[in-house]
Amino acid sequence: MRKTSLLNIIALLIISLLVIQCGGGPSDGKGNKNAESDSLKSERGSKDDKGDKEVLDDDLIPVEVTTIAKGEISDYILLSSNLETEIMADVYSRTQGIVERIYREEGQYVQKGDTMLSLEAKEYELTEEKASVEYKRQTSNYKRLEEMHKQALLSDEELERSKFSLQTAEIQWKEAKLSLDYMQIRAPISGRVGERLAKIGKRIQPTDKLFSVVNNSQVIAVVYVPEKNLNQLRIRQPAFISSDHLDGMQFEGWIKRISPVVDPSSGTFKVTVGVRNLKNMLRPGMFVNVHIIVDTHKDVVLIPKMAVVYENEYMNIYVVKDSVAHKIRLAPGFEDNEKIEALKDIEEGDKIIVVGQAGMKDKTRVKIVAERENTLKR
């Protein structure tokens, strides 16, 4: 019995030592082990909170926004046309002859009256010289007879006959000078040479076209407008011209002429739009889009088209408030290539998403990573 009790005591001592060594109690009487355990738990909890926040930020959709502004927008009739020049002239010779020299080439600018081409003129020079001599002879003869008439040595009839001869000689001399001048083919208008058809050494006739000269400072676009728009148009009504090949540039224009006749076969009427050709960038023959402005709304909310998400026949945009994207159905008014008028539910100063809204759902949490400048500001 004694032996059994001794063994039980030894077993209990061993179990107690094992419990103390495995951390079941403080390592010293001050409880430092427990303090160290609490510190580790606190640090672990802090790391977990930070990790949760990083996970939350990663869940936000990054977007780019712009701030809504007010401005003006116009409604217009959009048509297409090829530009024409309002000032153009074909150059012909007034007489026949052989081309001796060409002074202007295609693309060069000429002033009205500049010599563009000259013909061989030897024959006309001799004719002019002969007429000049005859005119001088008749002038001298008339002066001599006039002195005789003053001395009553010549009758009035003879003096008058001499005067007529002088006038005839003068006219013949002027005709000869004019024919000689016609050997120089001059520009009828100021502009650029659009075409040169003459060749050196070629004999030309008055019916032969030699050059064409175009003045691009005034170009026009002729369009055919549906008759339903007849009452919307008036002379001097503003318009603008654009071309797909001129980087979105717009050229100011206006209605110059409106035909009063409606074509029954097409149901359209002819409208001529004048264009201010700044820096001579527009050329006759260019294909352009003609926008005839029929109404303008000022001080309205404008939405950039790049912000619009199309859903069937509806247009939606996303307004960001407190990091949440709210889906709003757009009530559109006037629109053009860049912007749309918003009639309701959107106010100046709202931030709308312009990048990252594709496929987005209503009330999605977002993170604004950039804000784009609003180019539609007034």
C-alpha positions as CSV (number, residue, x, y, z in Angstrom):
1,M,0.0,0.0,0.0
2,R,2.8,2.4,0.9
3,K,4.5,1.7,-2.3
4,T,1.3,2.4,-4.4
5,S,0.8,5.8,-2.6
6,L,4.4,6.8,-3.3
7,L,4.0,6.0,-7.0
8,N,0.8,8.1,-7.2
9,I,2.5,11.1,-5.6
10,I,5.4,10.9,-8.1
11,A,3.0,10.8,-11.1
12,L,1.1,13.9,-9.9
13,L,4.4,15.8,-9.5
14,I,5.4,14.9,-13.1
15,I,2.0,16.0,-14.5
16,S,2.3,19.3,-12.6
17,L,5.8,20.0,-14.1
18,L,4.6,19.2,-17.6
19,V,1.6,21.5,-17.3
20,I,3.9,24.4,-16.1
21,Q,6.4,23.9,-19.0
22,C,3.6,23.9,-21.7
23,G,2.5,27.4,-20.7
24,G,-0.5,26.5,-18.7
25,G,0.5,29.2,-16.2
26,P,2.7,32.3,-15.8
27,S,6.5,31.8,-16.3
28,D,7.1,33.9,-13.2
29,G,5.1,35.4,-10.4
30,K,4.5,38.7,-12.4
31,G,2.4,37.3,-15.2
32,N,4.8,38.4,-18.0
33,K,3.8,35.5,-20.2
34,N,0.2,36.5,-20.2
35,A,1.0,40.1,-21.1
36,E,3.1,39.0,-24.0
37,S,0.1,36.8,-25.2
38,D,-2.3,39.8,-25.1
39,S,0.2,41.9,-27.1
40,L,0.4,39.3,-29.8
41,K,-3.4,39.1,-30.0
42,S,-3.7,42.9,-30.3
43,E,-1.1,43.1,-33.1
44,R,-2.8,40.2,-35.0
45,G,-6.1,42.0,-34.7
46,S,-4.7,45.2,-36.1
47,K,-3.2,43.4,-39.1
48,D,-6.5,41.8,-39.7
49,D,-8.4,45.1,-39.7
50,K,-5.8,46.6,-42.2
51,G,-6.2,43.6,-44.4
52,D,-10.0,44.0,-44.4
53,K,-9.7,47.7,-45.5
54,E,-7.3,46.8,-48.3
55,V,-9.7,44.1,-49.5
56,L,-12.5,46.7,-49.4
57,D,-10.6,49.2,-51.5
58,D,-9.8,46.6,-54.1
59,D,-13.5,45.8,-54.4
60,L,-14.2,49.4,-55.6
61,I,-14.5,50.0,-59.3
62,P,-12.0,52.6,-60.6
63,V,-13.6,55.3,-62.7
64,E,-12.9,58.6,-64.4
65,V,-15.4,61.4,-64.0
66,T,-16.1,64.9,-65.2
67,T,-18.2,67.7,-63.7
68,I,-21.4,68.7,-65.4
69,A,-21.6,72.3,-66.7
70,K,-24.1,74.4,-68.6
71,G,-23.8,75.9,-72.0
72,E,-25.7,76.3,-75.3
73,I,-26.6,73.7,-77.9
74,S,-28.3,74.0,-81.3
75,D,-30.7,71.9,-83.3
76,Y,-29.8,71.7,-87.0
77,I,-30.6,70.2,-90.3
78,L,-27.7,67.9,-91.4
79,L,-27.0,67.5,-95.1
80,S,-24.1,66.6,-97.3
81,S,-22.7,68.4,-100.3
82,N,-19.6,69.0,-102.4
83,L,-18.1,72.5,-102.2
84,E,-18.2,74.8,-105.2
85,T,-16.5,78.2,-105.7
86,E,-18.6,81.3,-106.1
87,I,-15.9,83.1,-108.2
88,M,-14.4,81.1,-111.1
89,A,-13.5,82.0,-114.7
90,D,-12.2,80.1,-117.7
91,V,-9.6,81.9,-119.7
92,Y,-9.8,82.1,-123.5
93,S,-7.9,84.0,-126.2
94,R,-9.6,86.8,-128.1
95,T,-7.7,86.0,-131.2
96,Q,-5.9,83.1,-132.9
97,G,-2.1,82.6,-132.7
98,I,0.8,80.4,-131.6
99,V,1.6,80.1,-128.0
100,E,5.0,81.7,-127.4
101,R,5.4,81.7,-123.6
102,I,3.5,80.6,-120.5
103,Y,3.8,82.6,-117.3
104,R,1.5,80.8,-114.8
105,E,1.1,77.2,-113.8
106,E,-1.5,75.3,-111.8
107,G,-1.8,76.2,-108.2
108,Q,-0.1,79.6,-108.6
109,Y,-1.9,82.8,-107.5
110,V,-2.7,85.5,-110.0
111,Q,-4.0,89.0,-109.6
112,K,-6.6,90.3,-112.0
113,G,-4.8,91.6,-115.1
114,D,-1.6,89.5,-114.7
115,T,-0.2,88.1,-117.9
116,M,-0.7,84.3,-118.0
117,L,0.3,83.5,-121.5
118,S,1.7,85.4,-124.6
119,L,1.2,84.6,-128.3
120,E,3.6,85.4,-131.2
121,A,2.9,89.0,-132.1
122,K,5.3,90.1,-134.9
123,E,2.5,90.6,-137.4
124,Y,0.4,92.5,-134.9
125,E,3.4,94.7,-133.9
126,L,3.9,95.7,-137.6
127,T,0.2,96.4,-138.0
128,E,0.2,98.6,-134.9
129,E,3.3,100.4,-136.0
130,K,1.8,101.1,-139.5
131,A,-1.4,102.4,-137.9
132,S,0.6,104.6,-135.6
133,V,2.5,106.2,-138.5
134,E,-0.7,106.8,-140.4
135,Y,-2.2,108.5,-137.3
136,K,0.8,110.7,-137.0
137,R,0.6,111.7,-140.7
138,Q,-3.1,112.5,-140.4
139,T,-2.4,114.5,-137.2
140,S,0.3,116.6,-138.9
141,N,-1.9,117.1,-142.0
142,Y,-4.8,118.3,-139.9
143,K,-2.7,120.8,-138.1
144,R,-1.4,122.2,-141.4
145,L,-4.8,122.5,-142.9
146,E,-6.1,124.1,-139.7
147,E,-3.6,126.9,-140.0
148,M,-4.6,127.4,-143.6
149,H,-8.2,127.5,-142.5
150,K,-7.4,130.3,-140.0
151,Q,-5.9,132.3,-142.8
152,A,-9.0,131.7,-144.9
153,L,-6.9,129.7,-147.4
154,L,-9.0,126.5,-146.9
155,S,-12.7,125.9,-146.9
156,D,-14.6,124.5,-144.0
157,E,-15.5,121.4,-146.0
158,E,-11.9,120.5,-146.7
159,L,-10.9,121.0,-143.0
160,E,-13.8,118.8,-141.9
161,R,-12.8,116.1,-144.3
162,S,-9.3,116.2,-142.9
163,K,-10.7,116.0,-139.4
164,F,-12.6,112.8,-140.3
165,S,-9.5,111.3,-141.8
166,L,-7.6,112.0,-138.6
167,Q,-10.3,110.4,-136.5
168,T,-10.4,107.3,-138.7
169,A,-6.6,107.0,-138.4
170,E,-6.8,107.3,-134.6
171,I,-9.5,104.5,-134.4
172,Q,-7.4,102.2,-136.7
173,W,-4.4,102.8,-134.5
174,K,-6.4,102.0,-131.3
175,E,-7.7,98.8,-133.0
176,A,-4.2,97.8,-133.9
177,K,-3.0,98.4,-130.3
178,L,-5.9,96.5,-129.0
179,S,-5.2,93.5,-131.3
180,L,-1.5,93.6,-130.2
181,D,-2.6,93.7,-126.5
182,Y,-4.7,90.6,-127.1
183,M,-1.5,88.7,-127.7
184,Q,-1.1,88.9,-124.0
185,I,-3.6,86.6,-122.3
186,R,-4.4,88.1,-118.9
187,A,-6.2,86.8,-115.8
188,P,-9.9,87.9,-115.7
189,I,-10.1,87.6,-111.9
190,S,-7.8,87.2,-108.9
191,G,-7.3,83.6,-107.7
192,R,-5.4,80.5,-108.2
193,V,-4.8,78.7,-111.4
194,G,-7.0,75.6,-111.2
195,E,-6.1,74.2,-114.6
196,R,-3.6,74.9,-117.4
197,L,-4.5,73.5,-120.9
198,A,-2.3,75.6,-123.2
199,K,1.1,74.3,-124.5
200,I,4.0,76.2,-126.0
201,G,4.0,76.1,-129.8
202,K,0.4,75.2,-130.1
203,R,-1.8,77.2,-132.4
204,I,-4.9,78.3,-130.6
205,Q,-8.3,79.6,-131.6
206,P,-10.7,81.9,-129.7
207,T,-12.8,78.9,-128.8
208,D,-9.9,77.0,-127.1
209,K,-9.9,77.1,-123.3
210,L,-6.4,77.9,-122.0
211,F,-6.7,78.2,-118.2
212,S,-9.3,78.1,-115.4
213,V,-8.9,80.5,-112.4
214,V,-10.7,79.9,-109.1
215,N,-11.0,82.2,-106.1
216,N,-11.4,80.1,-102.9
217,S,-12.1,83.0,-100.6
218,Q,-15.8,82.5,-101.2
219,V,-17.0,78.9,-101.5
220,I,-20.5,77.6,-101.4
221,A,-22.3,74.3,-100.6
222,V,-25.5,73.6,-102.5
223,V,-27.9,71.4,-100.6
224,Y,-31.4,70.1,-101.2
225,V,-33.6,70.5,-98.1
226,P,-36.9,68.5,-97.5
227,E,-39.9,70.6,-98.1
228,K,-41.1,70.1,-94.5
229,N,-38.3,72.4,-93.4
230,L,-39.2,75.2,-95.8
231,N,-40.7,77.4,-93.1
232,Q,-37.7,77.0,-90.8
233,L,-35.2,78.7,-93.2
234,R,-34.5,82.3,-94.0
235,I,-31.7,84.3,-95.8
236,R,-28.6,84.9,-93.6
237,Q,-29.6,82.1,-91.2
238,P,-26.5,80.7,-89.5
239,A,-24.9,77.4,-90.5
240,F,-21.5,75.7,-90.2
241,I,-19.5,73.3,-92.4
242,S,-17.4,70.4,-91.2
243,S,-15.3,67.8,-93.0
244,D,-14.2,64.3,-91.8
245,H,-10.7,65.1,-93.2
246,L,-10.1,68.3,-91.3
247,D,-9.9,67.1,-87.7
248,G,-13.3,68.2,-86.6
249,M,-12.8,71.8,-87.6
250,Q,-15.9,73.9,-88.2
251,F,-16.3,76.7,-90.7
252,E,-18.8,79.5,-90.2
253,G,-21.5,79.8,-92.9
254,W,-24.9,81.3,-93.7
255,I,-27.8,80.8,-96.1
256,K,-27.2,82.9,-99.2
257,R,-30.0,81.9,-101.4
258,I,-33.2,79.8,-101.1
259,S,-35.0,78.6,-104.1
260,P,-38.8,79.2,-104.1
261,V,-39.4,76.1,-106.1
262,V,-39.9,72.6,-104.6
263,D,-38.9,69.7,-106.9
264,P,-41.9,67.5,-107.1
265,S,-39.9,64.4,-107.9
266,S,-37.7,64.6,-104.8
267,G,-39.8,66.8,-102.5
268,T,-36.8,69.1,-101.8
269,F,-35.8,72.7,-102.5
270,K,-32.4,74.1,-103.3
271,V,-30.5,76.1,-100.6
272,T,-27.1,77.7,-101.2
273,V,-24.9,78.0,-98.1
274,G,-22.0,80.5,-98.2
275,V,-18.9,79.6,-96.2
276,R,-16.1,81.8,-94.8
277,N,-13.0,79.9,-96.0
278,L,-10.5,80.8,-93.2
279,K,-6.9,80.2,-94.1
280,N,-8.0,78.9,-97.5
281,M,-8.4,75.4,-96.1
282,L,-11.5,74.5,-98.0
283,R,-11.2,73.6,-101.7
284,P,-13.8,73.3,-104.4
285,G,-14.9,69.7,-104.8
286,M,-14.4,68.7,-101.2
287,F,-17.1,66.6,-99.6
288,V,-18.5,68.3,-96.5
289,N,-21.3,68.1,-93.9
290,V,-23.6,71.1,-93.9
291,H,-25.3,72.0,-90.6
292,I,-28.1,74.5,-90.9
293,I,-29.0,75.8,-87.4
294,V,-32.8,76.0,-86.9
295,D,-32.9,76.6,-83.1
296,T,-30.5,77.2,-80.1
297,H,-31.0,76.5,-76.4
298,K,-28.8,78.5,-74.0
299,D,-27.8,77.9,-70.4
300,V,-28.8,74.2,-70.4
301,V,-27.2,71.2,-68.8
302,L,-24.9,69.4,-71.3
303,I,-23.8,65.8,-71.1
304,P,-20.8,64.6,-73.1
305,K,-21.7,61.7,-75.4
306,M,-18.8,59.6,-74.1
307,A,-20.6,59.3,-70.7
308,V,-23.8,57.8,-72.2
309,V,-24.5,54.1,-71.9
310,Y,-27.0,52.8,-74.4
311,E,-29.6,50.3,-73.2
312,N,-32.0,49.3,-76.0
313,E,-33.6,52.6,-77.0
314,Y,-32.7,54.3,-73.7
315,M,-29.7,56.4,-72.8
316,N,-28.3,56.2,-69.3
317,I,-25.5,57.9,-67.3
318,Y,-24.0,57.3,-63.9
319,V,-23.7,60.1,-61.3
320,V,-21.2,59.6,-58.5
321,K,-22.4,60.5,-55.0
322,D,-20.5,59.4,-51.8
323,S,-18.5,56.8,-53.8
324,V,-21.7,55.3,-55.2
325,A,-22.6,55.3,-58.9
326,H,-26.3,56.1,-59.4
327,K,-27.8,55.1,-62.7
328,I,-30.0,57.8,-64.2
329,R,-32.0,57.5,-67.4
330,L,-31.3,60.5,-69.6
331,A,-34.2,62.7,-70.9
332,P,-32.5,64.1,-74.0
333,G,-33.2,67.4,-75.7
334,F,-31.0,68.8,-78.5
335,E,-27.8,66.9,-79.4
336,D,-24.8,67.2,-81.7
337,N,-21.7,65.2,-82.3
338,E,-20.2,65.9,-78.9
339,K,-23.0,66.6,-76.4
340,I,-26.6,66.0,-75.4
341,E,-29.0,68.4,-73.6
342,A,-30.3,66.9,-70.3
343,L,-33.9,68.0,-69.7
344,K,-34.2,66.7,-66.1
345,D,-32.7,64.8,-63.1
346,I,-29.2,66.1,-63.7
347,E,-27.8,69.3,-62.3
348,E,-24.8,71.5,-62.9
349,G,-21.9,70.4,-60.7
350,D,-22.9,66.7,-60.7
351,K,-20.0,64.3,-61.3
352,I,-20.7,61.8,-64.0
353,I,-18.6,58.8,-65.1
354,V,-17.0,59.1,-68.5
355,V,-14.6,56.1,-68.3
356,G,-15.4,52.8,-66.6
357,Q,-19.2,52.9,-66.8
358,A,-19.6,50.1,-69.4
359,G,-21.5,47.2,-67.9
360,M,-21.9,48.9,-64.6
361,K,-24.9,48.3,-62.4
362,D,-26.9,50.8,-60.4
363,K,-25.5,51.7,-56.9
364,T,-22.1,50.2,-57.6
365,R,-19.4,51.4,-55.2
366,V,-16.7,53.2,-57.2
367,K,-13.4,54.9,-56.6
368,I,-12.6,58.1,-58.6
369,V,-9.1,57.8,-59.9
370,A,-9.1,60.8,-62.2
371,E,-11.3,63.8,-63.1
372,R,-11.4,65.0,-66.7
373,E,-11.7,68.6,-67.6
374,N,-15.1,69.5,-69.1
375,T,-14.6,70.8,-72.6
376,L,-18.3,71.7,-72.9
377,K,-18.1,74.6,-70.5
378,R,-19.5,77.9,-71.8
